[in-house]
Amino acid sequence: MKKFTIFWFMSMLFTISLNAQQFTIEEILRLNTEPQASSEGVRSISVPQNQASGLRSSRSLLAGECDNAIVITSGAIVNQPLICGSVNLLNSTSVPVFCDDSAVGGPIPTFYGDGLEATYKYTPATAGPVTITVSNTTWAAIFVYDGCPTEGGSCVVAIRSTTPTRTVNFNAVANTEYLIWIDTWPAPASPCVEGGLLTLSGPEPAGGGGGGGGDPCAEVSPSAGFVNGFTSSTDQAQRIATDF
């Protein structure tokens, strides 16, 4: 009992020292065994030059941290491989507000912004419920913002999980641009390394080509920069076509 009390007290002190962020027991145990964790919740990570399979080729750095997000053009995406960048653009330095965890409560620890993220833009044409699931990757979080989080975008919903699967639900407003940010507390270095998968169901996007009974490839060809429910800038379209 005495040992447990000491452990609990030390854990509480450690939690308070990290800006009063709320941690699960598993996260506290990890923090207490990782000396590289900093008081700001930001750590540098290195990725081998021969990137692990599952970590997609790099995305170009454009004007803003959200400008290279992949545009979702279908309201029915099932188990599509995540596409991550090679630069950590969204983190506790660039994002002033980390969303509260819809399951645990309190802000998601900023360590979940330390990975090489996957980002998507989703603009539903009509209002309606949206469900997003990220599976097949551990120590990962899903953040959904109304707009870009580095430019004043507000939190909509978020969740993190140390286990392979997590899901968020929210009611979308028509013609609102949502930024979906999927990130990890390294290791793994990114949610792509373990083969992370994205599933999304919701209203069809504005201007999307997801007709044909929910088949995201029914009306638009990959040559137009559209593959499996995603569209992107020219270099991204070429990369996605190669990946699939």
MARVEX-739681 format. One line per 10 residues: their letters; for each residue x, y, z of N, C-alpha, C. Coordinates in nm, 2 decimals, decimal comma, padded with zeros to 4 digits, always signed. Example, Ala and Ser with C-alpha at 12.3 -4.5 7.8 and 13.67 -1.06 7.14 Angstrom:
// MARVEX-739681
as) +01,32:-00,57:+00,78:+01,23:-00,45:+00,78:+01,32:-00,33:+00,78  +01,28:-00,22:+00,71:+01,37:-00,11:+00,71:+01,29:+00,00:+00,79
END
This chain:
// MARVEX-739681
mkkftifwfm) +00,08:-00,12:+00,00:+00,00:+00,00:+00,00:+00,09:+00,13:+00,00  +00,20:+00,12:+00,08:+00,29:+00,24:+00,09:+00,35:+00,26:-00,05  +00,40:+00,16:-00,12:+00,46:+00,17:-00,25:+00,36:+00,23:-00,35  +00,23:+00,18:-00,34:+00,13:+00,23:-00,43:+00,11:+00,38:-00,41  +00,10:+00,42:-00,28:+00,08:+00,56:-00,25:+00,19:+00,65:-00,30  +00,32:+00,61:-00,28:+00,43:+00,68:-00,33:+00,42:+00,70:-00,48  +00,39:+00,58:-00,55:+00,38:+00,58:-00,70:+00,27:+00,68:-00,74  +00,16:+00,68:-00,67:+00,05:+00,77:-00,71:+00,09:+00,91:-00,69  +00,16:+00,94:-00,58:+00,19:+01,08:-00,55:+00,29:+01,13:-00,66  +00,39:+01,04:-00,69:+00,49:+01,08:-00,79:+00,43:+01,10:-00,93
smlftislna) +00,33:+01,02:-00,96:+00,26:+01,03:-01,09:+00,18:+01,16:-01,09  +00,12:+01,20:-00,98:+00,04:+01,32:-00,98:+00,13:+01,44:-01,00  +00,25:+01,44:-00,93:+00,34:+01,55:-00,94:+00,39:+01,56:-01,09  +00,42:+01,45:-01,15:+00,47:+01,45:-01,29:+00,36:+01,50:-01,38  +00,24:+01,47:-01,36:+00,13:+01,52:-01,44:+00,11:+01,67:-01,43  +00,12:+01,72:-01,31:+00,11:+01,86:-01,28:+00,22:+01,94:-01,35  +00,34:+01,88:-01,35:+00,46:+01,94:-01,41:+00,45:+01,96:-01,56  +00,36:+01,88:-01,62:+00,34:+01,89:-01,77:+00,21:+01,97:-01,80  +00,21:+02,09:-01,75:+00,10:+02,18:-01,78:-00,04:+02,13:-01,74  -00,04:+02,04:-01,64:-00,17:+01,99:-01,59:-00,25:+01,91:-01,70
qqftieeilr) -00,18:+01,86:-01,80:-00,24:+01,77:-01,89:-00,28:+01,64:-01,83  -00,39:+01,59:-01,88:-00,44:+01,46:-01,82:-00,39:+01,34:-01,89  -00,33:+01,25:-01,82:-00,27:+01,13:-01,88:-00,34:+01,01:-01,82  -00,34:+00,90:-01,90:-00,39:+00,77:-01,86:-00,27:+00,71:-01,78  -00,30:+00,60:-01,70:-00,20:+00,53:-01,63:-00,09:+00,48:-01,72  -00,13:+00,43:-01,84:-00,03:+00,38:-01,94:+00,06:+00,49:-01,99  +00,00:+00,61:-02,01:+00,08:+00,72:-02,05:+00,18:+00,77:-01,95  +00,13:+00,77:-01,82:+00,22:+00,81:-01,71:+00,33:+00,72:-01,70  +00,31:+00,59:-01,71:+00,42:+00,49:-01,70:+00,52:+00,51:-01,81  +00,47:+00,54:-01,93:+00,56:+00,57:-02,04:+00,64:+00,69:-02,02
lntepqasse) +00,58:+00,80:-01,97:+00,65:+00,92:-01,94:+00,76:+00,90:-01,83  +00,73:+00,82:-01,73:+00,83:+00,79:-01,63:+00,95:+00,71:-01,67  +00,94:+00,65:-01,79:+01,04:+00,56:-01,84:+01,11:+00,62:-01,96  +01,07:+00,74:-02,01:+01,13:+00,80:-02,13:+01,20:+00,93:-02,09  +01,33:+00,93:-02,07:+01,40:+01,05:-02,03:+01,40:+01,16:-02,14  +01,37:+01,12:-02,26:+01,38:+01,22:-02,37:+01,26:+01,31:-02,37  +01,15:+01,28:-02,29:+01,04:+01,36:-02,28:+01,07:+01,50:-02,22  +01,03:+01,61:-02,28:+01,06:+01,74:-02,24:+00,94:+01,80:-02,16  +00,96:+01,91:-02,09:+00,85:+01,97:-02,01:+00,75:+02,04:-02,10  +00,79:+02,07:-02,23:+00,70:+02,13:-02,32:+00,62:+02,03:-02,39
gvrsisvpqn) +00,65:+01,90:-02,38:+00,58:+01,80:-02,45:+00,61:+01,79:-02,60  +00,73:+01,85:-02,63:+00,77:+01,84:-02,77:+00,91:+01,77:-02,78  +00,92:+01,67:-02,86:+01,05:+01,60:-02,88:+01,08:+01,59:-03,02  +01,21:+01,59:-03,05:+01,26:+01,58:-03,19:+01,26:+01,43:-03,22  +01,23:+01,39:-03,34:+01,23:+01,25:-03,38:+01,31:+01,24:-03,51  +01,38:+01,13:-03,53:+01,45:+01,11:-03,65:+01,39:+00,99:-03,73  +01,39:+01,00:-03,86:+01,33:+00,90:-03,94:+01,45:+00,85:-04,03  +01,47:+00,72:-04,04:+01,57:+00,67:-04,13:+01,55:+00,72:-04,27  +01,66:+00,75:-04,34:+01,65:+00,80:-04,48:+01,58:+00,70:-04,57  +01,60:+00,57:-04,55:+01,52:+00,47:-04,62:+01,39:+00,45:-04,54
qasglrssrs) +01,29:+00,53:-04,55:+01,18:+00,54:-04,46:+01,11:+00,40:-04,45  +01,06:+00,37:-04,33:+01,00:+00,24:-04,31:+00,88:+00,23:-04,41  +00,85:+00,10:-04,45:+00,73:+00,08:-04,54:+00,61:+00,12:-04,46  +00,52:+00,19:-04,53:+00,40:+00,25:-04,46:+00,42:+00,40:-04,44  +00,54:+00,45:-04,43:+00,56:+00,59:-04,42:+00,57:+00,65:-04,56  +00,47:+00,72:-04,61:+00,46:+00,76:-04,75:+00,57:+00,86:-04,78  +00,60:+00,87:-04,91:+00,70:+00,97:-04,96:+00,66:+01,11:-04,92  +00,75:+01,20:-04,91:+00,74:+01,33:-04,85:+00,64:+01,42:-04,93  +00,57:+01,51:-04,86:+00,48:+01,61:-04,92:+00,56:+01,74:-04,91  +00,54:+01,82:-05,02:+00,61:+01,95:-05,02:+00,55:+02,04:-04,92
llagecdnai) +00,64:+02,13:-04,86:+00,60:+02,23:-04,76:+00,55:+02,35:-04,84  +00,42:+02,38:-04,83:+00,36:+02,49:-04,90:+00,35:+02,61:-04,80  +00,27:+02,71:-04,83:+00,26:+02,83:-04,76:+00,23:+02,82:-04,61  +00,13:+02,73:-04,58:+00,09:+02,71:-04,45:+00,09:+02,56:-04,41  +00,08:+02,54:-04,28:+00,09:+02,40:-04,23:-00,02:+02,31:-04,28  -00,14:+02,37:-04,32:-00,25:+02,29:-04,36:-00,27:+02,29:-04,51  -00,19:+02,37:-04,58:-00,21:+02,38:-04,73:-00,19:+02,26:-04,81  -00,11:+02,16:-04,75:-00,09:+02,04:-04,83:-00,17:+01,92:-04,78  -00,28:+01,95:-04,70:-00,37:+01,85:-04,66:-00,44:+01,79:-04,78  -00,46:+01,66:-04,78:-00,53:+01,59:-04,89:-00,68:+01,61:-04,88
vitsgaivnq) -00,74:+01,65:-04,99:-00,88:+01,68:-05,00:-00,96:+01,55:-05,01  -01,06:+01,53:-04,92:-01,14:+01,41:-04,93:-01,26:+01,45:-05,02  -01,28:+01,36:-05,12:-01,39:+01,38:-05,22:-01,49:+01,27:-05,22  -01,50:+01,20:-05,11:-01,61:+01,10:-05,10:-01,65:+01,09:-04,96  -01,78:+01,07:-04,94:-01,83:+01,05:-04,80:-01,83:+00,91:-04,76  -01,77:+00,82:-04,84:-01,76:+00,68:-04,80:-01,62:+00,62:-04,83  -01,53:+00,63:-04,73:-01,40:+00,58:-04,74:-01,38:+00,47:-04,64  -01,33:+00,36:-04,69:-01,32:+00,24:-04,60:-01,17:+00,19:-04,61  -01,11:+00,19:-04,49:-00,98:+00,13:-04,48:-00,87:+00,16:-04,58  -00,87:+00,29:-04,61:-00,76:+00,34:-04,70:-00,64:+00,37:-04,62
plicgsvnll) -00,52:+00,34:-04,68:-00,39:+00,36:-04,61:-00,37:+00,51:-04,58  -00,33:+00,55:-04,46:-00,30:+00,69:-04,43:-00,18:+00,73:-04,52  -00,18:+00,86:-04,55:-00,07:+00,92:-04,62:+00,00:+01,03:-04,54  +00,12:+01,00:-04,49:+00,19:+01,10:-04,40:+00,29:+01,18:-04,47  +00,33:+01,29:-04,41:+00,43:+01,37:-04,46:+00,57:+01,33:-04,40  +00,67:+01,40:-04,44:+00,81:+01,38:-04,38:+00,85:+01,49:-04,29  +00,77:+01,59:-04,27:+00,80:+01,70:-04,18:+00,69:+01,71:-04,07  +00,73:+01,73:-03,95:+00,63:+01,75:-03,84:+00,59:+01,89:-03,84  +00,48:+01,92:-03,91:+00,43:+02,06:-03,92:+00,33:+02,10:-03,81  +00,25:+02,00:-03,77:+00,15:+02,03:-03,66:+00,20:+01,97:-03,53
nstsvpvfcd) +00,22:+02,06:-03,43:+00,27:+02,01:-03,30:+00,24:+02,12:-03,20  +00,29:+02,11:-03,08:+00,25:+02,20:-02,97:+00,31:+02,34:-02,99  +00,41:+02,35:-03,08:+00,46:+02,48:-03,11:+00,38:+02,56:-03,22  +00,33:+02,49:-03,32:+00,25:+02,55:-03,42:+00,10:+02,55:-03,39  +00,05:+02,46:-03,31:-00,09:+02,45:-03,28:-00,11:+02,50:-03,13  -00,17:+02,62:-03,12:-00,19:+02,68:-02,98:-00,28:+02,60:-02,89  -00,38:+02,53:-02,95:-00,48:+02,47:-02,87:-00,50:+02,32:-02,91  -00,47:+02,23:-02,82:-00,49:+02,09:-02,85:-00,63:+02,05:-02,80  -00,71:+01,99:-02,88:-00,85:+01,96:-02,84:-00,86:+01,87:-02,72  -00,98:+01,88:-02,65:-01,01:+01,79:-02,54:-01,04:+01,65:-02,60
dsavggpipt) -01,00:+01,55:-02,52:-01,03:+01,41:-02,56:-01,18:+01,38:-02,53  -01,25:+01,34:-02,63:-01,39:+01,31:-02,62:-01,42:+01,19:-02,53  -01,33:+01,11:-02,50:-01,35:+00,99:-02,42:-01,29:+01,01:-02,28  -01,17:+01,07:-02,27:-01,11:+01,08:-02,14:-01,14:+01,21:-02,07  -01,15:+01,32:-02,15:-01,17:+01,45:-02,10:-01,03:+01,52:-02,09  -01,03:+01,65:-02,08:-00,91:+01,73:-02,07:-00,83:+01,73:-02,21  -00,74:+01,82:-02,22:-00,67:+01,83:-02,35:-00,59:+01,71:-02,38  -00,58:+01,67:-02,50:-00,50:+01,55:-02,54:-00,35:+01,60:-02,52  -00,27:+01,51:-02,45:-00,13:+01,55:-02,43:-00,06:+01,59:-02,56  +00,02:+01,69:-02,55:+00,09:+01,74:-02,67:+00,19:+01,64:-02,73
fygdgleaty) +00,23:+01,54:-02,66:+00,31:+01,44:-02,71:+00,25:+01,38:-02,84  +00,12:+01,38:-02,85:+00,05:+01,32:-02,96:+00,06:+01,41:-03,09  +00,13:+01,52:-03,08:+00,16:+01,60:-03,19:+00,31:+01,59:-03,24  +00,38:+01,49:-03,18:+00,53:+01,48:-03,21:+00,56:+01,40:-03,33  +00,46:+01,33:-03,39:+00,49:+01,24:-03,51:+00,48:+01,32:-03,64  +00,50:+01,24:-03,75:+00,49:+01,29:-03,88:+00,34:+01,26:-03,92  +00,26:+01,37:-03,93:+00,12:+01,36:-03,93:+00,06:+01,33:-04,07  -00,06:+01,28:-04,07:-00,14:+01,27:-04,20:-00,25:+01,38:-04,18  -00,28:+01,46:-04,28:-00,38:+01,56:-04,27:-00,47:+01,56:-04,40  -00,60:+01,58:-04,37:-00,70:+01,58:-04,47:-00,80:+01,70:-04,46
kytpatagpv) -00,85:+01,74:-04,57:-00,96:+01,84:-04,56:-01,09:+01,78:-04,61  -01,19:+01,81:-04,54:-01,32:+01,76:-04,57:-01,43:+01,87:-04,56  -01,50:+01,89:-04,67:-01,60:+02,00:-04,67:-01,73:+01,94:-04,72  -01,82:+01,90:-04,62:-01,94:+01,83:-04,66:-02,04:+01,93:-04,73  -02,11:+01,88:-04,83:-02,20:+01,97:-04,91:-02,33:+01,99:-04,83  -02,37:+01,89:-04,74:-02,48:+01,90:-04,66:-02,45:+01,87:-04,51  -02,54:+01,91:-04,42:-02,52:+01,88:-04,28:-02,55:+01,74:-04,25  -02,48:+01,68:-04,15:-02,51:+01,54:-04,12:-02,40:+01,48:-04,03  -02,43:+01,36:-03,98:-02,33:+01,30:-03,89:-02,21:+01,24:-03,96  -02,09:+01,25:-03,90:-01,97:+01,21:-03,96:-01,90:+01,11:-03,86
titvsnttwa) -01,85:+01,00:-03,91:-01,77:+00,91:-03,83:-01,64:+00,89:-03,89  -01,53:+00,90:-03,81:-01,40:+00,88:-03,86:-01,33:+00,78:-03,77  -01,27:+00,68:-03,83:-01,20:+00,58:-03,76:-01,06:+00,56:-03,82  -00,96:+00,56:-03,73:-00,82:+00,53:-03,76:-00,78:+00,40:-03,69  -00,74:+00,30:-03,77:-00,71:+00,17:-03,72:-00,57:+00,13:-03,76  -00,53:+00,02:-03,70:-00,40:-00,05:-03,74:-00,28:+00,04:-03,71  -00,29:+00,12:-03,60:-00,17:+00,20:-03,56:-00,19:+00,24:-03,41  -00,09:+00,22:-03,33:-00,09:+00,25:-03,19:-00,04:+00,39:-03,15  -00,07:+00,43:-03,03:-00,03:+00,56:-02,98:-00,06:+00,67:-03,08  -00,19:+00,68:-03,12:-00,23:+00,77:-03,22:-00,35:+00,85:-03,18
aifvydgcpt) -00,37:+00,97:-03,24:-00,48:+01,06:-03,21:-00,54:+01,11:-03,33  -00,67:+01,13:-03,33:-00,75:+01,20:-03,43:-00,79:+01,34:-03,38  -00,76:+01,44:-03,45:-00,81:+01,58:-03,42:-00,89:+01,62:-03,54  -01,01:+01,69:-03,51:-01,09:+01,75:-03,61:-01,10:+01,90:-03,57  -01,06:+01,98:-03,66:-01,08:+02,13:-03,64:-01,17:+02,19:-03,75  -01,24:+02,29:-03,71:-01,31:+02,38:-03,80:-01,21:+02,48:-03,85  -01,15:+02,45:-03,97:-01,04:+02,54:-04,02:-00,90:+02,48:-03,97  -00,80:+02,55:-04,01:-00,66:+02,51:-03,98:-00,63:+02,54:-03,83  -00,58:+02,45:-03,75:-00,55:+02,48:-03,61:-00,44:+02,58:-03,59  -00,35:+02,60:-03,69:-00,24:+02,70:-03,67:-00,29:+02,84:-03,71
eggscvvair) -00,41:+02,85:-03,76:-00,46:+02,98:-03,81:-00,59:+03,01:-03,74  -00,61:+02,97:-03,62:-00,73:+03,01:-03,54:-00,84:+02,91:-03,56  -00,82:+02,80:-03,62:-00,93:+02,69:-03,63:-00,97:+02,64:-03,50  -01,10:+02,62:-03,48:-01,15:+02,57:-03,35:-01,17:+02,42:-03,34  -01,15:+02,37:-03,22:-01,16:+02,22:-03,20:-01,31:+02,18:-03,22  -01,33:+02,07:-03,29:-01,46:+02,01:-03,31:-01,47:+01,88:-03,22  -01,37:+01,79:-03,24:-01,37:+01,67:-03,16:-01,23:+01,61:-03,18  -01,20:+01,53:-03,08:-01,07:+01,46:-03,09:-01,07:+01,34:-02,99  -00,98:+01,25:-03,02:-00,97:+01,13:-02,93:-00,83:+01,07:-02,95  -00,77:+01,01:-02,85:-00,65:+00,94:-02,87:-00,66:+00,80:-02,80
sttptrtvnf) -00,57:+00,71:-02,85:-00,57:+00,57:-02,79:-00,43:+00,51:-02,81  -00,39:+00,44:-02,71:-00,27:+00,36:-02,72:-00,29:+00,23:-02,79  -00,41:+00,19:-02,81:-00,45:+00,07:-02,88:-00,46:+00,09:-03,03  -00,48:-00,01:-03,11:-00,48:+00,01:-03,26:-00,59:+00,09:-03,32  -00,70:+00,11:-03,25:-00,82:+00,17:-03,31:-00,88:+00,28:-03,22  -00,92:+00,39:-03,29:-01,00:+00,49:-03,22:-01,10:+00,56:-03,32  -01,21:+00,61:-03,27:-01,32:+00,66:-03,35:-01,37:+00,79:-03,30  -01,40:+00,89:-03,39:-01,47:+01,01:-03,34:-01,60:+01,03:-03,42  -01,69:+01,09:-03,36:-01,82:+01,12:-03,43:-01,85:+01,27:-03,40  -01,91:+01,34:-03,51:-01,95:+01,47:-03,49:-02,06:+01,50:-03,59
navanteyli) -02,13:+01,61:-03,57:-02,23:+01,65:-03,66:-02,18:+01,77:-03,75  -02,16:+01,74:-03,88:-02,10:+01,84:-03,97:-02,20:+01,95:-04,01  -02,14:+02,07:-04,03:-02,22:+02,18:-04,08:-02,19:+02,19:-04,23  -02,30:+02,21:-04,31:-02,28:+02,21:-04,45:-02,18:+02,32:-04,49  -02,10:+02,29:-04,59:-02,00:+02,38:-04,65:-01,90:+02,44:-04,56  -01,87:+02,36:-04,45:-01,77:+02,40:-04,36:-01,64:+02,32:-04,38  -01,53:+02,38:-04,39:-01,40:+02,31:-04,42:-01,34:+02,26:-04,29  -01,34:+02,12:-04,28:-01,28:+02,06:-04,16:-01,14:+02,01:-04,19  -01,05:+02,03:-04,09:-00,91:+01,98:-04,10:-00,90:+01,86:-04,01  -00,88:+01,74:-04,07:-00,86:+01,62:-04,00:-00,71:+01,59:-03,98
widtwpapas) -00,67:+01,59:-03,86:-00,52:+01,58:-03,83:-00,50:+01,44:-03,75  -00,42:+01,36:-03,81:-00,40:+01,23:-03,75:-00,25:+01,22:-03,72  -00,22:+01,20:-03,59:-00,08:+01,21:-03,55:-00,05:+01,10:-03,44  +00,08:+01,10:-03,40:+00,12:+00,99:-03,31:+00,21:+01,04:-03,20  +00,22:+00,97:-03,09:+00,32:+00,99:-02,99:+00,43:+00,89:-03,02  +00,54:+00,94:-03,08:+00,65:+00,84:-03,12:+00,71:+00,77:-03,00  +00,75:+00,65:-03,02:+00,73:+00,57:-03,14:+00,59:+00,50:-03,14  +00,54:+00,47:-03,26:+00,59:+00,48:-03,39:+00,61:+00,63:-03,44  +00,70:+00,65:-03,54:+00,73:+00,78:-03,58:+00,62:+00,85:-03,65  +00,52:+00,78:-03,70:+00,40:+00,83:-03,77:+00,29:+00,73:-03,76
pcvegglltl) +00,17:+00,77:-03,78:+00,06:+00,67:-03,79:+00,06:+00,59:-03,91  +00,15:+00,62:-04,01:+00,17:+00,54:-04,13:+00,26:+00,42:-04,11  +00,35:+00,43:-04,02:+00,46:+00,33:-04,01:+00,40:+00,19:-03,99  +00,30:+00,18:-03,90:+00,24:+00,05:-03,87:+00,13:+00,01:-03,98  +00,11:+00,09:-04,07:+00,01:+00,06:-04,17:-00,13:+00,12:-04,14  -00,13:+00,24:-04,08:-00,26:+00,30:-04,03:-00,36:+00,31:-04,15  -00,49:+00,29:-04,11:-00,60:+00,29:-04,21:-00,70:+00,39:-04,17  -00,76:+00,46:-04,27:-00,86:+00,56:-04,25:-00,99:+00,51:-04,30  -01,10:+00,53:-04,22:-01,24:+00,50:-04,26:-01,32:+00,63:-04,23  -01,39:+00,67:-04,32:-01,48:+00,79:-04,30:-01,61:+00,77:-04,36
sgpepagggg) -01,72:+00,80:-04,29:-01,85:+00,80:-04,34:-01,92:+00,93:-04,30  -01,99:+01,00:-04,40:-02,05:+01,12:-04,38:-02,11:+01,18:-04,50  -02,17:+01,30:-04,50:-02,23:+01,36:-04,62:-02,12:+01,37:-04,73  -02,17:+01,36:-04,85:-02,08:+01,38:-04,97:-02,02:+01,52:-04,96  -01,89:+01,53:-05,00:-01,82:+01,66:-05,00:-01,88:+01,75:-05,11  -01,86:+01,88:-05,08:-01,90:+01,98:-05,18:-01,81:+01,96:-05,30  -01,87:+01,95:-05,42:-01,79:+01,94:-05,54:-01,72:+01,80:-05,56  -01,75:+01,71:-05,47:-01,69:+01,58:-05,48:-01,75:+01,49:-05,59  -01,67:+01,39:-05,62:-01,72:+01,30:-05,73:-01,75:+01,16:-05,67  -01,81:+01,16:-05,55:-01,83:+01,03:-05,49:-01,96:+00,97:-05,52
ggggdpcaev) -02,02:+01,00:-05,64:-02,15:+00,94:-05,68:-02,14:+00,79:-05,71  -02,24:+00,74:-05,78:-02,24:+00,60:-05,81:-02,26:+00,51:-05,70  -02,35:+00,55:-05,61:-02,38:+00,46:-05,49:-02,27:+00,45:-05,39  -02,19:+00,56:-05,38:-02,09:+00,56:-05,28:-01,95:+00,51:-05,33  -01,94:+00,47:-05,46:-01,81:+00,43:-05,51:-01,73:+00,55:-05,54  -01,62:+00,58:-05,47:-01,54:+00,70:-05,48:-01,47:+00,71:-05,62  -01,47:+00,60:-05,69:-01,40:+00,60:-05,82:-01,50:+00,60:-05,94  -01,63:+00,62:-05,91:-01,73:+00,60:-06,01:-01,73:+00,71:-06,12  -01,69:+00,83:-06,09:-01,70:+00,94:-06,19:-01,58:+01,01:-06,22  -01,47:+00,99:-06,14:-01,35:+01,06:-06,16:-01,23:+00,97:-06,17
spsagfvngf) -01,14:+00,99:-06,26:-01,03:+00,90:-06,28:-00,91:+00,95:-06,21  -00,81:+00,86:-06,18:-00,69:+00,90:-06,11:-00,61:+01,00:-06,18  -00,62:+01,01:-06,31:-00,55:+01,11:-06,39:-00,59:+01,25:-06,36  -00,71:+01,26:-06,30:-00,76:+01,39:-06,26:-00,72:+01,43:-06,12  -00,64:+01,35:-06,06:-00,59:+01,38:-05,93:-00,68:+01,33:-05,82  -00,76:+01,22:-05,85:-00,86:+01,17:-05,76:-00,83:+01,02:-05,75  -00,80:+00,97:-05,63:-00,78:+00,83:-05,61:-00,84:+00,79:-05,48  -00,93:+00,69:-05,48:-00,99:+00,63:-05,36:-01,04:+00,73:-05,26  -01,12:+00,83:-05,31:-01,18:+00,92:-05,22:-01,09:+01,04:-05,18  -00,98:+01,06:-05,24:-00,89:+01,17:-05,21:-00,86:+01,25:-05,34
tsstdqaqri) -00,83:+01,37:-05,32:-00,77:+01,45:-05,43:-00,67:+01,54:-05,37  -00,58:+01,59:-05,46:-00,46:+01,66:-05,40:-00,40:+01,75:-05,50  -00,29:+01,82:-05,46:-00,21:+01,89:-05,56:-00,14:+01,80:-05,65  -00,08:+01,85:-05,76:-00,03:+01,77:-05,87:+00,08:+01,67:-05,82  +00,17:+01,71:-05,74:+00,27:+01,62:-05,69:+00,22:+01,51:-05,60  +00,11:+01,55:-05,52:+00,05:+01,45:-05,43:-00,03:+01,35:-05,51  -00,10:+01,40:-05,62:-00,17:+01,30:-05,70:-00,08:+01,20:-05,76  +00,03:+01,24:-05,81:+00,13:+01,15:-05,87:+00,18:+01,05:-05,77  +00,20:+01,10:-05,64:+00,25:+01,01:-05,54:+00,14:+00,91:-05,50  +00,02:+00,96:-05,48:-00,09:+00,87:-05,44:-00,11:+00,76:-05,54
atdf) -00,11:+00,80:-05,67:-00,13:+00,70:-05,78:-00,02:+00,59:-05,77  +00,10:+00,63:-05,74:+00,21:+00,54:-05,73:+00,19:+00,44:-05,61  +00,14:+00,50:-05,50:+00,12:+00,42:-05,38:+00,02:+00,32:-05,39  -00,09:+00,35:-05,47:-00,20:+00,26:-05,48:-00,18:+00,18:-05,61
END
